[in-house]
Amino acid sequence: MNKEIIEKIREKDSLELALDTAMNKLQRAVKKRNDDLHLLNFVTVDEKNRPNTRNVVLRDFSLKNLTIRFHTDKRSSKIKDIKANKNVCLIGYDKRAKLQIRISAEASPINDEEILMDIWQKMYPMSRECYRVTKSPGDKIKSLSEIKFDEGDESNLIGYDNFVAIQCDIKSLEILYLGHAGHIRARYINSNGSLNGEWIVP
């Protein structure tokens, strides 16, 4: 599969085909929990200019709006980092396609309560569970027994106050296809909502 894709891209010398193939894989990964691109590395820089990286679950990708969305706890270090510096990076790797996608974006919390409530209500109960933890993510504890959860009720809103969705507005992205006959790498810049591409040396 990987060999065929690279051969087609190389034969047509097509920046569009290279991009379309990568974007289709990213869109598919939103719904497929076992897809390699369903988990992305999310990189921030904190107020002391130190890099932080962690995995986030890809919840939405809009090619039309050039946005990526993931969910997190309002009390997490990700939120503090984004407030200090909204410039972030997301990186994913599809093993089967031997494709790396690296995205530069500006991240911001979604503040629209109607949108957030709609997302919350559509989430699986298991996905809401982590937002019920009483202490903040990253807090020091002496024992695992200190990890407590607020009790649920019929409203299904326990933990909602800790929930937030993060929107990442894509500014540029790079794709890298690895191949025995030679790698293929391209950079795409968001120019007024369109991705303009250029080949770069792998």
VMD Tcl script that draws the C-alpha trace (Angstrom):
set ca {
  {0.00 0.00 0.00}
  {2.73 2.44 1.01}
  {4.82 1.56 -2.05}
  {1.88 2.10 -4.41}
  {1.05 5.48 -2.89}
  {4.63 6.72 -3.12}
  {4.95 5.50 -6.71}
  {1.78 7.36 -7.74}
  {2.84 10.57 -6.01}
  {6.31 10.36 -7.54}
  {4.99 9.49 -11.03}
  {2.52 12.38 -11.06}
  {4.84 14.71 -9.12}
  {1.63 15.73 -7.38}
  {1.56 17.85 -4.25}
  {-2.24 17.54 -4.31}
  {-2.20 13.73 -4.27}
  {0.35 13.68 -1.45}
  {-1.83 16.01 0.60}
  {-5.17 14.36 -0.21}
  {-3.87 10.94 0.78}
  {-2.59 12.23 4.13}
  {-5.75 14.24 4.88}
  {-8.01 11.27 4.09}
  {-6.05 9.20 6.59}
  {-6.42 11.91 9.22}
  {-10.17 12.15 8.65}
  {-10.55 8.36 8.90}
  {-8.62 8.34 12.17}
  {-11.25 10.48 13.93}
  {-13.69 7.55 14.06}
  {-11.27 4.59 14.14}
  {-10.03 4.09 17.69}
  {-7.32 1.62 16.62}
  {-5.96 3.87 13.88}
  {-2.38 5.06 14.44}
  {-3.42 8.67 13.83}
  {-6.24 8.52 16.40}
  {-3.59 9.42 18.99}
  {-1.47 12.48 18.25}
  {1.52 13.91 20.08}
  {0.61 17.40 21.29}
  {3.53 19.74 21.98}
  {3.35 23.01 23.92}
  {5.81 25.45 25.45}
  {5.20 26.57 29.04}
  {5.69 30.00 30.65}
  {9.34 29.13 31.39}
  {9.96 28.27 27.72}
  {10.17 24.53 28.42}
  {8.64 22.10 25.91}
  {5.92 19.68 27.03}
  {4.56 16.78 25.01}
  {1.71 14.34 25.61}
  {-0.75 12.23 23.65}
  {-4.22 13.54 22.82}
  {-7.13 11.77 21.16}
  {-8.14 13.15 17.78}
  {-11.85 13.99 18.18}
  {-12.46 16.04 15.04}
  {-10.63 17.13 11.91}
  {-12.12 19.62 9.46}
  {-10.37 19.93 6.12}
  {-12.80 22.70 5.17}
  {-11.97 24.84 8.22}
  {-8.44 23.47 8.71}
  {-9.05 22.71 12.37}
  {-8.33 19.85 14.74}
  {-10.20 19.29 18.01}
  {-9.37 17.30 21.11}
  {-10.74 17.24 24.67}
  {-9.00 17.83 27.98}
  {-9.43 18.82 31.62}
  {-9.54 22.58 32.29}
  {-7.17 22.00 35.23}
  {-4.46 20.33 33.13}
  {-1.05 21.78 32.29}
  {-2.07 21.91 28.62}
  {-4.44 24.78 29.39}
  {-1.78 26.70 31.32}
  {0.69 26.23 28.48}
  {-1.80 27.36 25.82}
  {-2.57 30.50 27.81}
  {1.16 31.24 27.97}
  {1.79 30.42 24.30}
  {-0.94 29.44 21.83}
  {1.57 28.16 19.26}
  {1.51 24.35 19.35}
  {2.55 21.33 17.31}
  {0.76 18.04 16.68}
  {2.55 14.99 15.29}
  {1.19 11.64 14.18}
  {2.64 8.58 12.46}
  {0.76 5.97 10.44}
  {2.86 2.79 10.58}
  {1.18 1.01 7.70}
  {1.42 3.95 5.32}
  {4.83 4.94 6.74}
  {3.47 8.46 6.87}
  {4.37 11.18 9.36}
  {2.14 14.25 9.66}
  {3.46 17.27 11.55}
  {1.11 20.19 12.14}
  {1.83 23.70 13.38}
  {-1.24 25.38 14.81}
  {-2.68 27.95 17.18}
  {-4.65 26.37 20.01}
  {-7.52 27.87 22.00}
  {-10.26 26.56 24.30}
  {-13.77 26.49 22.86}
  {-15.90 28.74 25.08}
  {-19.29 28.27 23.43}
  {-21.37 26.47 26.09}
  {-23.85 25.17 23.52}
  {-21.08 23.47 21.53}
  {-19.43 22.10 24.68}
  {-22.69 20.71 26.04}
  {-23.46 19.06 22.71}
  {-20.02 17.39 22.70}
  {-20.43 16.32 26.35}
  {-23.83 14.74 25.80}
  {-22.53 12.73 22.83}
  {-19.54 11.37 24.76}
  {-19.51 7.80 26.07}
  {-19.97 7.61 29.86}
  {-16.50 6.05 30.11}
  {-15.00 9.11 28.36}
  {-16.61 11.43 30.93}
  {-15.17 9.46 33.82}
  {-11.77 11.15 33.97}
  {-13.35 14.59 34.42}
  {-14.93 13.50 37.73}
  {-11.59 13.17 39.53}
  {-11.58 15.53 42.51}
  {-7.93 16.59 42.32}
  {-6.37 18.33 39.36}
  {-4.34 16.35 36.82}
  {-0.67 16.49 37.82}
  {-1.32 17.12 41.54}
  {1.04 15.32 43.92}
  {-0.46 12.52 46.02}
  {1.07 10.29 48.69}
  {-0.94 7.21 47.76}
  {-3.16 5.95 44.94}
  {-5.97 5.80 47.49}
  {-6.11 9.61 47.34}
  {-7.53 9.45 43.83}
  {-11.24 10.09 44.36}
  {-14.11 10.71 42.00}
  {-17.21 12.85 42.45}
  {-20.28 10.66 42.52}
  {-22.46 10.65 39.42}
  {-26.15 11.51 39.35}
  {-29.04 11.42 36.91}
  {-28.04 14.75 35.36}
  {-24.87 13.23 33.80}
  {-23.22 16.60 34.40}
  {-20.76 15.57 37.13}
  {-17.35 16.51 35.76}
  {-18.70 18.83 33.08}
  {-17.26 21.88 34.85}
  {-13.78 20.39 34.34}
  {-14.31 19.57 30.67}
  {-13.09 21.66 27.76}
  {-12.56 21.15 24.03}
  {-9.46 22.59 22.39}
  {-9.54 23.82 18.82}
  {-6.28 23.92 16.89}
  {-6.28 26.22 13.86}
  {-3.80 24.78 11.38}
  {-1.20 27.27 10.15}
  {1.03 24.84 8.29}
  {1.74 21.14 8.02}
  {4.41 18.81 6.75}
  {3.95 15.29 5.45}
  {6.70 12.71 5.11}
  {6.27 9.40 3.28}
  {9.04 6.90 4.01}
  {10.06 4.62 1.13}
  {12.96 2.35 0.13}
  {13.35 4.11 -3.19}
  {13.46 7.49 -1.49}
  {11.36 9.48 0.93}
  {8.86 12.14 -0.10}
  {8.38 15.28 1.98}
  {6.21 18.33 1.43}
  {5.22 21.46 3.35}
  {1.82 23.16 3.09}
  {1.07 26.69 4.31}
  {-2.42 27.87 5.19}
  {-3.05 30.90 3.00}
  {-6.55 32.30 3.50}
  {-8.02 28.87 4.13}
  {-6.15 27.04 1.35}
  {-3.11 24.82 1.78}
  {-0.38 25.85 -0.65}
  {2.29 23.18 -1.00}
  {5.95 22.90 -1.90}
  {8.33 19.95 -2.07}
  {11.17 19.94 0.43}
  {14.18 17.66 0.83}
  {13.45 14.74 3.20}
}
mol new
graphics top color blue
foreach p $ca { graphics top sphere $p radius 0.5 }
foreach p [lrange $ca 0 end-1] q [lrange $ca 1 end] { graphics top cylinder $p $q radius 0.2 }
display resetview
